[in-house]
């Protein structure tokens, strides 16, 4: 299904483009797409329509005025510059694996960036980093679970494609594909990420696959092997990040023992 674009003058061309994108994704669950010019948040839009939408529905926006990160943080990129999308999933795996969706999309993105020739990694829990004069953030992910008769997950990503560049006023330690010397059409990037994401979702839905997924994730983690500070609402924890469990939780070790971290902001202090 392709949703009609509001601009009648070029709707035919855009619909043809959307059909081509869905053709590329024909072997995945991502077979319905809507492209809009502006919204407050693609995640919020899908959450509101969660009971009406089928598994794999994709929403892509040219601009978000209220893009949200973890802990309600706000960010906004100029229109048409970056890849801004959310997908809705009907999970067919056990509930304790829901939080693997964020690392699954992060890992899928890292693999695409590596194919582009970049050195990329995952900063727990939801950031994708590239190595360019130090680690810089190129993408962030936000997942939300909606409890209803048929529960769903909404996972959204903002990936910096053409913004920021070096001269732009942007969040600290952020970068983009164009700033890294990579010029790609955002739709091409979306297709490749979703193809990988499909494989990783299949992986986390099986008992055997979740173990192999964990190993793949750890191999791309910039957090494992670092001394970290985890900022949590009930108190900060410092220690060595030594592992990620199969449910996606971070294992931090210090003189008091080991702690499982389910959520929190991680600051990398130094490599162990």
Secondary structure as UniProt FT lines:
FT   HELIX           8..10
FT   HELIX           11..24
FT   TURN            25..27
FT   STRAND          32..36
FT   HELIX           42..48
FT   TURN            49..52
FT   TURN            55..56
FT   STRAND          57..61
FT   STRAND          67..68
FT   HELIX           70..72
FT   STRAND          74..75
FT   TURN            79..80
FT   STRAND          83..89
FT   HELIX           95..97
FT   TURN            98..99
FT   HELIX           100..115
FT   TURN            116..117
FT   STRAND          120..123
FT   TURN            124..126
FT   STRAND          127..131
FT   STRAND          135..146
FT   TURN            149..150
FT   STRAND          152..159
FT   TURN            166..167
FT   TURN            172..173
FT   HELIX           178..180
FT   HELIX           186..204
FT   HELIX           207..219
FT   TURN            224..225
FT   STRAND          226..231
FT   TURN            233..234
FT   STRAND          237..244
FT   TURN            246..247
FT   STRAND          250..254
FT   TURN            255..256
FT   STRAND          257..261
FT   STRAND          265..271
//
